[in-house]
Amino acid sequence: MKRNRSKKPSVGRRTMLGRLGFNFYDVFIYGFCILFALVCVYPMWYVFVASVTPYEEYIKGGLMLWPRGGVDFQYYIAIFSTKSFLNSLWISVSKTVLATVLSVLVTSTMAYAVSKTHVRGMKVINALVVFNLFFTGGLIPQYMLYQDLGLLRSYWVMVIPGALNITYFVIMRNYFTYSVPKELEEAARLDGCTDVGLFFRIVMPVSKAMVAAVTLFIAVINWNDYYNYMMFIGNKTELQPFAWILRRMLVDQSMMNTVRNGAASLGLQTPPPMALRMATIICAMVPILCVYPFLQKYFTSGITLGAVKE
């Protein structure tokens, strides 16, 4: 009797598939990644297209994949013709730069000092700082503290309170403890380098990937923050950050009417409310998008640093 033997795929067939480069797993991965990228990018693209689509085309509605009827910046002209927008943009840019620089400087120096666990008292200080990550005094003590310091209803209440970011303090401390070569520090000390010089001339340049990632995260937090304005400044319009203006454009009809009336005074067609909101969102996104390319080469490697322990 002849035995039934299972047919094996021919070597020639496997070779042909290999030559064609077919790998269904790779096809699936690439397809999924492309679909995921489109899902993430399209909302941003739609906001941009809606913000530059001419009025006559915008009111027709429908799915917009590109600006129909050309590109029109009348919505941006209407926005920046409003004095409060320009003032709020300056407030946000200045407080983001100051708060980010102050936070990175204070947090990094504190983290580096606490990473030296052989120094007496550093373990206690580290425990007290990390304790505040889980337990805080709450809003009322915070309000009373700012009042005693004279920060209420002032520009600096949006800058100074975030000087020490405990979350990024932990990341930086771990990085300085486990990732900065001790040999570099010892060699620098033998060459007569002071503690301050060691930190700024040796440690920070070695840690630039981690510092770049932390800087970008802190800058985004400060740029999008309007909590401090809402809680500690109130209705002082000359200190409104741009994020607060964006919120008002989304929920406050009076702000929308101000912009639309300003557009009418310039001889522009009265812009649709949703198109103005789209243009405001783009204005809020542009500053961070302009900074990201300069930090991108450090961001990918720096985002995971400081999280690995021995």
Phi, psi and omega in degrees: 000143178272133178280141176277110180257134179293139181284130177268142178299135183295149178296324180296321180294315179298321180295321180295316178298321179294322180294323179288346177079021181283121173218101189297333176294316178296320179299317179296316181297313180297317179298317179295317181296319178296316179297317179296320179296319179296319179297324180283322188276325188301317178303319178294318179296319179297318178299316180295314181299316180296329183282346181239006178279131179304153185305314184297326180278326183295318185291347177288338179074200180089175180285126182248112177261341178205161181294115177279136178078021179094185182251131182227125182259025184294330179292322178291322177298318179297320181293310186279355171280350177271123186301321183296331179292313180297318179295316180293327178295317177296318179299315183293317180296313183293315182288331176292315179296311182295313182294323180291313179299315180296317182294315180296318181295310183292314183295318182291317179293320178296316181295321180293319179296316182288337179292344178274078187291345179284346178280134184299132176092348184291326178294322178293315179298318178299316180295321180293321180292313181294329177303323180289347176290331183252331183231119178239164182290336181103177187290319185295310175301324178297316179297316180294323178296314179297325178294317179293329179277354180076026182266344183299140178058032177233162179299325188287347177289344176267356185246306190290317185304333181267019184298321178247107178265110189292324179300311181282340171299316180296317179297313181293320179299315179298321180294313180296328182285316191251345188246339179276121182299127179293333181297325179296317180294317180296320179295320179294320179294322178296331178276004177089018181285134178283171180297318179294315178296322178300318182292311186277332185260340182243302189292311183295316176299323178294330185261019189296330178294313178295318181295321179296316179296315179296319179300317180296317179297315181294321179297318178296318179300313182291323180293320183273357186280128167229005181298313182297323177295314183296321186272326191242355178242320176081229188263031177277093192295332182289351179248015180294125173283165184294328178297326178290322176298317178300317178299317180295323178296331181276328188236347186250111182292331180295322177294319178297318180295324178299315180292318181293322176293323177296322177295320179296323180293338178271001180085011178274157173293143181299113187286147175297141181305318183293323179294322177295321178296319179298316180296322179294321178298317178298318179299326180286335183273330189302314183303316180292323178294332178285328182279325187304316182302330181286337181254355188299323183293336177267338189295315184299317180281329184280339186293334181258357183284151179087352181261355182257128179247159176285000000 
